[in-house]
Amino acid sequence: MVELGLLSGSSSKYGSSKPVNVSFRIPYYTEWGQSLLVCGSEPVLGSWNIKKGLLLSPVHHGKELIWFGTISVPKGFKCDYTYYVVDEKRNVLRWEMGEKRKILLPEGIQDGEAVELHDLWQVGADSLPFRSAFKDVIFGPKLSLDIEVPPGVIRNTLDQDDSVIVHFKISCPNIEEETAIFIIGNTSKLGQWNVQNGLKLSYAGESIWHADCVLPKSDFPIRYKYCKYGNAGNFSPENGPNRDLVLDSSKTQLRYIFLSDGMMREMPWRGAGVAIPMFSVRSENDLGVGEFLDLKLVVDWAADSGFHLVQLLPINDTSVHGMWWDSYPYSSLSVFALHPLYLRVQELSESMSSDIKLEIEKAKEQLNGKDVDYEATLTTKLAIANKVFAQEKDLILNSSSFEKFFSENQDWLKPYAAFCFLRDFFETSDHSQWGRFSHFSKEKLEKLVSKDSCHYDIICFHYYIQFHLYGQLSEAADYARRKGVILKGDLPIGVDRNSVDTWVNPNLFRMNTSTGAPPDYFDKNGQNWGFPTYNWEEMSKDNYAWWRARLTQMAKYFTAYRIDHILGFFRIWELPEHAMTGLVGKFRPSIPLSQEELEREGIWDFDRLSRPYILQEYLQDKFGASWTFIASNFLNEYQKNHYEFKEDCNTQKKIASKLKSFAERSLLQDEDKIRHELFDLIQNIVLIRDTENPRNFYPRFNLEDTPSFNDLDDHSKNVLKRLYYDYYFHRQENLWRENALKTLPALLNSSDMLACGEDLGLIPSCVHPVMQELGLIGLRIQRMPSEPDLEFGIPSQYGYMTVCAPSCHDCSTLRAWWEEDDERRQRYFKNVVGSDMSPPARCVPEIAHFILRQHVEAPSMWAIFPLQDLLALKEEYTTRPAKEETINDPTNPKHYWRYRVHVTMEALIKDNELISTIKDLVRSSGRSYPAVQAEKQPSQESAAVAGTEKQKMSSSKDKVHPAASLNGVPQKEIVAVR
């Protein structure tokens, strides 16, 4: 919650014959050995030095644990403050989220009088209604309120000693026109529970409502509630029990009580959305790929269907290799530049020549294929854009709008344009191959982009493209806001090793490493994404300026974003740069196994454990009669029947290179199989030796599966198993928590976008508490439950602070998942649908409807559905083989990201039957949906379909036979967006 000024104050200097006593009161449950502390900007509260802050004392009050503390201050005192949880040595364990609180003593307070501050602990979720997704898109358009009484102004005065002034304050961001906030309670000043006689609150700005009243001490204890009351007589009290205000009779000098009552308690707000990659969208005007201006059509369809959100994959430029490999949207050439692929060339000029228009029309026809032809589409668009640029470059580059764009973006735009020029000139993005330009400097940059340079037009062309991309995406983003639809972007965890960012800021990256993920649901062998890991220590020196700039840029277009692989902000799976698979890595940061620790446990043969363990019998098993050829070319026998890799093939990349040269000379019959077996051998280790400190070791993931481990004695096996589980599941938790609490707040505070974290995979136990603390929304995919004892997640049991979805871009679609595994389908039908009958082999619309309904009725704040899963609701959209709708295969590092929806957005907008089906799902679930100016009436055909759904499901053996419908949404969470 945003804490505003408590009171209007005096500008007089400190000084009083008798101090004013200010007391703090806050309910908070702590664990043994923990205490609450208040620290602030003035010396009496430690001057932001936690060690000198005011330690509070706990008192049990009914079921609550209340923390109290008092300071004595002069009249005119003002101070910022916040609360902290500390251990016995005053080390900070956690702190409040949100803005700093303020103390500002009231005018007219007398010497020796007392003030009580009744606060509630601020969690990250309290700030969610003030994120742009809600403030500017969902709630903002509803009404525009003028400030009635500025924050903290006290209207009443005290005339009698037997009364106190109570200042009420509540946050309510979601309120309709001609509606006000009241307080009703058990005293006459609060209307005796009658809203017409209750206390009306005044608007203070920033969704804060407040009022004060004089209450006789004899009226205490006071019970009260906040409520909404409209001019039309509609009355809506807040949920939950009555609020209580108790007066301490021993405090005879108490004159003011200031209640910061947090958020108004209403039914949690819930919404729905659609997810689709930008490149997958198809429209009548696009040129071979979805374009930014197509988002206006997507937004129209989403709003008509009852969706408040459109989610995209990353849209940054990925033009690293100059080929279809660049279709991978998570490997950015620049984290600031937009991808030229999404440019609508028709909109570059109003005076385009007829020749260029004809070229565009021919290209549209040629590129209107089933899938994206990445290389042909990008080449065509850039060629056309170049021709338009040649005709109107002076007009655009001298315009005031371009000058404004350039001025606001030149810090990243000039390095990006220079990089693109050098990439094309040297025919590689590997900046280590650029001679004197390999090492970036501002002096070299200014010469490269100088107006006097012979290649200045090439530099300006890249400016020109980014200028138009910015304009087109901004137009779509503004349109979405006006329609009440959130645009949700995607923040990739890494950048390409050969990128603008690693060229300009090499100190921010560990260039001798690679980022990935350990074995998980997506890939049993782990993943190697190829990105360098971050040098967090270096990034922290300027308070993560690179990250802050990155988020600021995203916020120009998006009001929400997904943090890709949020686990990487706790710890990242770090691999050596020469690795090609993701198995033999370690977590960074992590506490290693020291040589001394291992020796104390009786482990001493470190070479044996950390080098590939290769016996002759392994070679014979893997390669059969060819084992001697493999041994003579790749291995040395250093001991009888024991082998090690030769120097020229002692890493995975060296092995792959040598195998490729053998294949080119036709010396191998099955290169892929041999590479797989050799990789198995080089990964046959138990411990990974730290290259920076050779006395530290890390247990190899799944070490028990290795022949090396299985050949050890029982004592060594038992010790290593115990240390393995300690390393992966215990000893790192505090370190990873502390790391996340350093890095993630820098992201969250860089913009006012709503943040969601992709928290799938091997989840440390510290992750979900930290996400909850910071107000980060998690992700739940039914087929990837976080509970180890479940095969399928239970949407009705998801927490409120989650996004739920039946699938995502990193796995097969709902249809493909249903159809690819007969036994799993049968288990799902029995355990989730509740039927012992044989399930349909195809994911028929009734199956899709059942699964989507499970998710839309879940308690999750958001239910976001891939467009492919929504199209499964209608038979005519399921004719394409389900596997072709998959966006990504995480097991294939060279997957071609090229899926295109086979129907245009214009056609979907006209499909009233599908829109009606989806809208009914959303509305019946109680989720919010965008207001539309003119509701479309459901067609007779769609009404007939809806009316016969139950008959279909019970009469056809190829349809669903659910045992029971899913009705009702349990609302157990206290913290919620309202």
N, C-alpha and C positions, 0 to 999 in steps of 0.2 A: 504494500500500500504506500502511496506517496504521502509522506508526512509534511503538512504545511505548517506555517507559523501558528503557534497556539493563541497568541494574544497580541493586541496592539500594544506597543510599549513606549516607554519614555526614552528620550534621547539623552537624559541627564547622565552625568558621570556617576560611577559607583560612589557609595558613601552613605552610611546610615548609622545612627547611634545604636540601633538594635537590629540585628539581621532578620531577614525573612527565611523561614524554614521551608525548603522544597523537598517533598517526599516522593520517592519513586515506588510504584507498585506494579508488579507484573506477574501473572501466573505462568509457570513453566515447570515441567517435570524434568528432573535431571537424574543421572545415574550416580551411583556411589562414587565419591571423590570429586564430583563436579560442583561448581558454584556459578552463580550469575554475577556479572559485573557490569557496571555502567561506566562508560568512558566518554569524554567529550572534549570540546575545543578550549575550555577554560581550565586553569590550574587546579581548581577545586575538584574537577573531574579528570585530572591527569594530563591535560593538553595532548590527548590522543596517545599517551603512553600507557599501554594496558597495565603495566606493573604499578602505576600510580592511580589507577581508576578506583571508583568506589565499589567495594565488595558488598553485595547485598546479603541479607539474612533471610532464611526460609521460615515460613510458618504454615502449618497445615490449616486449611480453612475448608471444612467439609471434605469433598473429594479432591480439592485442588491444593497444589503446593504454591503458595504465594511468596514472592521475594520482595523484601522491603529494604529501603535505605533512605537516608536523609542527609542533605547538605544545608549549610547556612550561607546565605548570600546577601549582598546588599540590594536595596531597591534599584531598579533599572538594569538588573542582571539579565544577560541574554547569552545563550550558549547552544551549540549543536551537540547532540549526543546520540549514542546507540548502545545496544546491549550485546554482551558477549558471554559465551559459556567458556569457563576456564577450569583448569585442573588445580591441584593444590599448590602448584608453583606459579600460578597465574599464566600458564601457557594457554594460548587461545585454541579451543577445540572447535568452535563454530561461532558464527556471528550472524546478526540479522541481515536480511536482504533489504533492498529498497533504499530510498533516500534517507539521509540523516534526519533525525528528529530535531525539533527546536524548542528551546525554553525561551520565553519572552514574558517577563513578569508584567502583570496588568498595571495600568495607571490607577492610582488611588489606593494601592495596597499600603497598609500601614505597618509601622515598625513592629516586629515581633509576630506578625501574623503568619499563617501557614498555608501552603499550597500543596495539593496532592495531584500527582500525575498518574492516572490509571491507564496503563498501556497494555497492548497485546503484542506478543512476539511476531515480528514480520517475517514471513517466509517468501520464497521466490514466487510462489503462485499468487501472492497478493498483488504482484505487479502486472500480472497477465492482462487484466482488463485495460491497462494503460498502454499496452503494446499497440502498435499501429494497426495490427490486424483487427482488433476490437474497437479501439478508439476512433480510427479513421474510416473503417470499412463496415464493420458489423453494427456498432452502436452509434458511431458519430453522426451518420446522416439522419438519425431519427429526429433530432431537435437541436436547436442552437439556443443555449441559455445564456442570459446575461448574469453577471455577478451581482447578487443582491446585497450581500454583506461580505466584505473582504475577510480573508482568513484571519481568525483569532480575535476579531472585534467583539468586545463584551458590551452588550447593550444595557444590562441591569447594574444597579448599584445596591450595596448592602446598607440598610438603615438599622437593622436590629442584630444583636449579638446571637440570637437563637436561630439564625438562618445561615445558609451557605449558598453560594452561587455555583450551580452545576453547569458546565459547558459540555454539551453533547456533540459528538462528531462521528459521522459515518460516511463510508464511501459507497456510492451506488452509480456505476457507470451506465447501467441499462435502464433507461426510464423513457416512458412515452410522452408525447405532447399532452399538455394540459393535465399533468400529473405532478403531485408534490410529495415530499417525504414528511411524515409526521412521527411523533413519539406519543405512544399511549401507555398509560401505567396505572398504578393503584393509588395515585394521589390526585387531588383536585387539579393541581397545576398540569397534570398529564392527562386530564379528561376523564379520570376514573374508567379507563378502558373504552371510552367513547371517542371515536376519531374526530367527530365534529368539534369536540371540546379539547382535543389534544394539542400538543405543542408542535406548531409548524416550523420546519427547518428552512433555512435560507441557503441559497446556492452560493458557494465560495469559489467556484472554478475547479477545474481538474477533477470533476466528478465527486467533489467533497460537499457534503451538506452539514450544516451546523446550526446550533441555537443554544442560548443559555437561559436559565430561569432561576429565580430565587426560591429555594425550598426550605421550609421550616425543618429544623432538626427533628422535630417530633414526628415528621412524616416518614422517617427512616425506620427500617430498611425499605428501599424502594424496589419494586419490580416493574419492568417496562419492556416494551418492544418497539422496534421501528416498523413502519408500514408505509405503503404507497396508497395515495388516495387521489382519485381523479375527479375532475369537474363533473363528469357524468355519474358520479356516485360509485364507481368501481373501487373496491377496497381490497387490498392485498397485504396482509401482515407477513412479516418475515417468518421463516421456518424455525423450528427448534424451540427449546424451552425459553421461558422468560429470562431476561437479563436481570441481574441483581446488583444493587448498589447499597453497600453497608457503610455506616458511619461509625468511626472509632470515637466513642464517647469520651475517651481520655484526652483527645486532642481539642482542648477548649478554644485554641486560637485558630482552628481551621476555618478558612473563609472561602476558599476556592477549590473545586474539584474539576479536573479536566479529563474527560473520558475520550480516549481514542478507541472507538469500538470496532475498528477494522472494517470489514466488508459487511454489507447488508446480507443476511442469510436468506437466499432464495434457492429455488430449484436450480441445480447446476446447468449452465448453458451447454448445449450439445449441438454440433453441426456435422455436416457431411460434405464430402468433396470427391473430385475425380482426379486421377493421376494419368498423365500421358506425356511421353517425351516430346519435345518440340519437333524433332525430326519425324515423328510418327504421324503427325497431323496431316490430313489430306483436305484440300479445298479446291474449288474450281479455279482459283486464281494463282495457286502456288506453282512454282517451277521446280518440280522434282522432289520437293521436301517441304515439311511444314515451315512456315515463316512467322516472324513475330506478329505481323498484322493479322495472321490467322487466329491469334489468341482472342480477338474480338468475337469471332464466331464461336470459339470454344466457350468463352464466357457467357454468350447468349444461351447456348445449349445448356450449360451448367445451371444458370439461374432458372431457366424454364423447368429444369429437372429437379429443382429444390436443393441445389448444391451451393454452398457458401465458399467453396475453395477449388482452385485449380492448381495442381502440383506438377512441376516440371523436373526434368533431370538437369544437370549443369548445362549452361549455355555459353560458356567461355570458349574462346578460340583454342582449338587443339591441333592446329596445323604444324605439327612437328616433323612428320615424315614425308608429307606430300603424297600420301596414298591412303587407301581405305583403312589402314591401321588407325588413322586419326579419327575414325568414327567413334572411338572410345571416349565418351564425354568426361571421364574423370581424370584424364591426363592432360592438364591444361598447358598450353603454350604461355598463357598469361592469365593470372587470376583476375585481371581487371578488364581486358579486352573481350568484346562480344564476338561470337563466331560469324564470319561473313556468310556461312552457309544459310543463315536465317534471314538474309537480306531480301526484300522484295524489290527487284531491279526495276519493275514497272513504275515504282513510286520515286525513283531517283530524280526525275525531271518532268515538268509539265510540258516541256517543248521538245520531247524526244523525236528524233527523226523517224521517218517511215521505215527506213531500212532496219533500224534497231528494233522497232516494234515488230516487224516481220520476223526478225531473228528470234525475238522472245517467243512469239507464237509457235514457231517451229520447234524451239527448245522445249516448250511446255508439252508439246505432243510427244516428242522423242523421250522425255524423261518421266513421263507419266506412267511409270512401271509399277509392278506389284510391290517392290521394295525400293529403298533408296539406293541409287547409284552414286555413292559418295563422291568419288573422284570426278566423274563426268559432270555432276551437278555443280560442285564447287568451281571447277575449271570454267564451266559455261557462265556462271554468275560473275566471276571475276573478270572474264573477258568482256562481257557486256558492260559491266560497271566501268571498266577502263575506257571504253568508247564514250560513254556518257561523260565521264570525268574529263576527257580531253576536250569536250565541247563546252563544258560549263564550270571548269575548275576555278577560273577567276571570279565568276559570279558567286560561287559558294564560299570560297576561301576568304573573300573580302566581306562577307555578310556579317552583320552584328551577331546573329545567332551562332555562326561558327566560331567567331572570336570569343563569345561567352563560353561555349563548349570547350574550346581549346584552353582558355584560361583556367577553367575549373578542373581540367583533366590532364594537363600537360606533364605532371609529375610521372604518370605511368604511360601516357600516350607517346611521348618522345622516345623513351627507351623501347617501347613496343614497335614503333615504326622503324627505328634503327635496326632492331633485331630482325624484323621481317626482311629488310633490305639485305642485311649481311647473310641471313639464312639462304636467300635466293642467289646472292652473289657467289657464296662459297659452296652452294648446293648441299648444304648440311646444316642442321640445327645444333650440332655438336660444337658449341662455342670454343671448346678446347682446340679446334682445328682452324680457328680464325686468325692465326698469326698475332699481329700486334693488337688486334681487337679482342683477343681471348679474354683479356682482363678488362673489365668495365671501369671507366672513369668518366666523370662528368665533363672533363675537358674534351675527351675523345667524342663523347656523345654530342656535345654542342657543335663540333666540327662536322659530324656526320649529318646533322639535321639543319645545318646552316643553309640559309637562302642562297648562298654563293656556291654551294656544292653542285656539281654537275648532275647529281642524281636527286636533286631536291623534289622534282616532280614525283619520283617513286615514293619518297617519304610522304609527300602530301596525299598521294593516293590512299595510303593506309590511314591517314587522318580522316580523309573523306569518307571512307568506308565506315569507320567507327562513328563518325558524326551521324551518318544516316541510320546506322543500327541503333544508336542511342535514341534518335528521334522516333523511330518506328516502335521500339520496345516501350518507350515512355508513353507513346500514344495508346498502346494496348494496355499498359498498366493503369493509366488514368481512367480508361474506359472501364476496366474491371472494378476500380474503386467506386465509380459512380453507380455501377450495377450491384454493389454490395457483395462482390466476390473477391476473395483474397487470392493474390498470386503468391504461390509458395515456391521459392527457389531451392537450390541444392548447393551445399558448401562441401566440395570434395576434400577428403582428408589429405591429399597430396598434390604435388605439382610435378610435371615431367622433369626429369633430370636435365634435359636440354631445353630449358625454358627461359623466358625473359627474367623470371624471378630469381633463378639460380645464377644467371649471368650478372644481374645487378646486385644481388645480395647473397653471394656465396657463403658468407659467414653465418647465415641463418639456417644453413642446411648441413647435414653430415653426408658429404658427397661420396664417401667410401662405403655407404650403407644403402640398404634397400628396405622399403616398407612392405608389409604384407599382413597376413593373418594366420594364426595356427590352425590346424585341422579343426573343422566344425561341420555344421549341417551342409554348407555350400560345397566344401571340398575336403575329403578325408586326408589329402596330402598337403593341406595348407595352401595359401595363396601368396604369390609374390607379385606385387603390383609394380615394382620397378622404381617407385618414387624414392628419392633420398629422404631419410628421416629428418625431423626438425632438431635444430640446436636450440632447445628451449632456454638454456642458460644464457645464450647470446640474445635471444628474443626478449628476455625479461629485462634487459638493460635499458631499453627504451619503452618499457611497459607495453610490449607486444604491439608496437606501432604498425607493423606489417599486417597483422591480423585486424587491427582496428580500421586501417584504411580499406582493407578487403571487405569488411562488413559494411562500412559506410557506403562503399560503391554499390553493394548489393541492395542496400536500402533505398536507392534511387528508383528501383523497379519493383521490389518485392515488399510485402508486408509480413511475410512469414518465411521461414527457411528450415530446411532439414540439415542437421549436422551429420555428415557422412561418417560412419564408423566412430561414434562418439567415444568408444572405448580407447581410441588413440590419444585422447586427452587425459586419460588416466595412465595408460602405458601403451606403447606401440610395439608391435612385433617387428623386431629389427633383424635383418638378414645381412650377410656380407654382400657387397656389390657384385661379387662374382657368382652368387647363387642364382639359379634359375627356377627352382621350386621354393615352396614356402615352409618346408618341414624343419630344417636345421637352423632355427633362429632362437632369439632370446628376447625377453621383454625389456624395454627401456622406458623408464628407469626400473631397476630391480636390485634387490639385495642378493648378491651371488653366493655360491658356496665357496668359502675360502679353502685354500689348501690346508691350512691349520685345522679347520673344522673337519675336513674329510679325514685327515691323518688321525685326529682324535677318535674317529669312528673306525679306524683300522683300514681305511682306503688309502692306498699309496701308489699303485701302479698307474700314474696319470697318463703316461704315453699310451699304454694299452687301452685306457678308457676313452681317450680323446682323439685317437687316430682311427681311421677306418680299419675295422677288424676283418681281414680278408684271408680266408683259408682256401686251400686248393679244392677242398670238397665243395665249397660254395661256388667256385668257378665252374666246376664240372656239372653241378646241378643247374646252374643258370644258362650255361652256353653249350652244354653237351660236347660233341666232338670238336666244336670250334674254340674250346676253352684255351687251347695252346696259342691260337692266333691272337686271342684277346690278351692273354697274359704277356706274350712277347711284344705286343705293340703298346699296351697301356700300363703294364705293371712291372715292378721289379720284385724278385724273390729275395727278401732281406734275411730270411731265416727259413729253414726247411719247411715247406708247405705253407709259409706265411708270406703274404704279398703286400706291397704298398704301391700307390700310383706313381708313375713317372712324373718328373717335374713339369713336362709339357702338357700334362692332363690331370693335374691334382686339384682342379676346381671343376664345377659343373660347366661353366662357360668354356673352359679349355677342352673338356671332353666333347662338348657339342661341336666346337670348331674342328677338332681332329676328326670326329666322325664325319663331318660334312666333307672334309677333304678326301677321306677314304671313299665316301659315296660317289664323289665326282669322278674318282678313278675306278669306279665299279668294283671296289674291293669288299663291299658289304652287300648282303642280300636284304636285310631288314634293319634299316638304320634306327627307326623309332623303337623297336624292341630292344636292340642293343643299348641304346641310350638310356632307356628305362632301367635296364638291369645294372648298368654301370652307375647310374644315379643311386640306385638302391645300395650298391656297395659303398659308395663314397659317403652315404648317409648312415652307414652301419656303425654308429658311435654311441656312446653312453653319456659322455660329458662333452660340452663345448668349451674350449679354452678361450678365455677373454684375450683378444688380440692387443688390448691396451694395458692389461695387467695379467701376465701369464700365471699368476698365483690364484686367480679367480676362475671359477667354473660355473657352468649352467647346465642343468640336466636337459638332455634332448627330449623334445616332446614325444610322448608315447614310447619311452625308452624300453618298456617291458616287451614291446613288440619286436625288438631287434635281436638278431642272432648273437650279437656281441654281448648283450645283457644275459641272454639265456645260457651262455657258455661260462658264466661266472659261478663262483662258489656261493652257497646259500647265505653265508654271512654278508657278503658284499651285496647280494640281491636284496636282502632285507633292509640293510642300511640305505641303499640307494633308493628303494621304493619309498621309504619313510621321508628321506630328504626331498625326493621328487614332489610328493604331495605337500610337504611344507613349503617348498619354493613356489608352486603354482597356486596353492589355495589358502595359505596362511600368512607367511612372513611378509608379504608385500602389501597387505591391505591398507595399513596406515600410510605407507609411502605413496601408494597410488591415490588414496583419498586426498592427501596433501597436494599432490601434483595437480589433480583436477581442480582443486579449489584455488590454485594459483592461475591456471590457464583459462578455464571456462568463464569465470567472471569477466575477464578481459573481452571475450567475445560478446557476452550478453550485454555488457555496458557500452558496447561500441555503436549500438543502434537500438531503435525501439521496435524492431521486428519480433514477431513471435517465434520462439526457438523450439524445435523438436529434435530429438536425438535418436539416431538409428542405433539401438542398443541390442543388436542381435549377435549371436555367436557365443563364445566362452565368456560368461559374465562374472566378473569378480563380485563378491558380496558387497563391496563398498559402493558399487555403481548406482544402484537404485536409490539408496538413501541420499547420496550426493545430488542426484538428479532431482529428487523431491525437494531437497533443501534449496536448490537453485531455481526451482520452478521450471524445470525442463520436462517436456512431454516425451514419453517413451513410445516405442513401437511394439505392437503385438501382431504377429502373424500366426494364424491358427495352426498351421502345420509345423511351426517352430516354437513350441511352448517353452517358456523359461522354467517350468516345473519339470524336474527330471523324471518324475513318475508318470507323466502324461505323454501320450502319443499325439493327441490333438488338444489344442487349447480350448478353453471354455469361455467364449466371449462374454457371457452373462456374469462372469466373475472377474473381468478385467477391472483394473483401477480407473478412476476418473482421469488421472493425468496421463492418458495414453492416446495414441492413434491406433485404431484397429483396422486390419485389412485382411482379406482372404488370400492375397498374393502381393508380390511386389516385382520390380523390374529385375531383381537378382534371382528369381526363381520362375518356374513354369507358371503359366496362367492357370486360373481355376479350371478351365476345360481340360487343359493338358494334364494337370495334376490328377484330375479325376480319372482320366482315361489311361494313364500310363502304368498303373499298378493294380491288378485285379484283387489281390489279397488285401491290400490297404483299403481299397474302395469298399470291400465287404466289411472290414472292421469299422470303417467310418459309418457305414449305413446302419450297422448294428448298434454301435456305441453312442453315436451322436444323433443320427436321425431317429433311432429307436425302433428299427424294424428288423425282423429275422428273415425277411424275404430277400430274394436276390436283387441287388441294385441294378439299375440300367447301366449298360456298358458305356453309353455316351452321356456326356453332361447335358442332359436335356434342360430346357428352360426352367422346368419345375425344380430341378436340383439346384440350379443357379439361384433361383428365387429363395429357396430355403436357406442356402448358405449366406446370401447377401442379407437376408432378414435377420439372421443370427447376429450379424455384425452391426447392422443399423440400429438394432435394439440394445446393443451393449451399453454399459455405463460410460464407456470411453468418451472423452471430450470430442474426439473426431473419429468418424468412420470414413476412410478414404479408399475409393475403389479404382483399380486400374480400369481404363475404358474397355479393354478387352473383356473383363469380367462382367461389365454392365451389358455389353453387346450380347453376351451369352443368354440374356433374358429373352431374346427373340430368335426364333429358329432360322430365319433367313440370313442372320448374321453369323451363323455357325457352320457355313458350308466350307470355309477354308480350313485345312488341317490345323488342329489345335497347336501342334508344335511350331508352326510357322508364326504364331503370335508371340512367341517368347522374345523378349527384348535382349536378355543377356544370359550367357552360360558361364558362370564364375569359374568352372573348371577349365575353361579354354582361354588362356591369356591373350589370344589373338582372335577373339570372337568379333564378328562383323556386326556392328550395331546398325541395323538398317530396316527394322520392321516399320511398315506403314499401315495404318488403318485402311481397309479396303473400301470404305464408304466415305464420301465427303462430309464435311461438317454441315454444309448446306442441306444435304439429304437428311442428316440426323435431326436438324432443327425442324424439318417438316414432318418427322416421324412422330405424330401425336400419340400413337399407341405406345411406343417405347417410353416417351417422356411421361405419359400418364402412369405407366407401371412403376417407373422409378420414383416419381413424385409421390405416389401413394405409399411406397415403402418408407420414404423419408418422413412424410407427415404422420403416418400412423405410429411411428416410433417416438414421437414427441420431440424430434430434433427441430432446431430452428431452420428456416429456409428464407431465401431472399423474397422481399415483397416485389410483386410485379404489378405493373400498371393495369394490365388487362389479362385476367386469367383465361386460359384456353379451356373450353368445355371439352370433356372427354368424348371421343367419338363413340357411336353406337357399337362399333366393332370392338373397341377397347373395353367398353362396359361388359360386353358379352364374354370377352376373354376372362375378365376378372370374375364374372359371375360363375363361370364353369370350371375355375381352377381346381376346386376340391373334387369335382366329379372326375376330372382328368387324372388326378393323383390317385384316386381310389379305384378307377376302372381299368387302367391300362397296365399291363405287366411290364411295360417299358418306362413307367413313370414312378414317382416317389410315393411311398406309403409311410409318412411320418406318424409316429405313435402319438405325438402331442405337439401342439403349436407352441411357439415361444412367445409368451405374452408377459408384459411388465418389465420394468427396468429397475433393479435394486439400486437405490441411491444411498450408499453407506459413507461416502466420503464427506468430510467436513469442509475441506478446502476446495473451492470450485470457482470457476469464472461464472459470473452471474449477469 
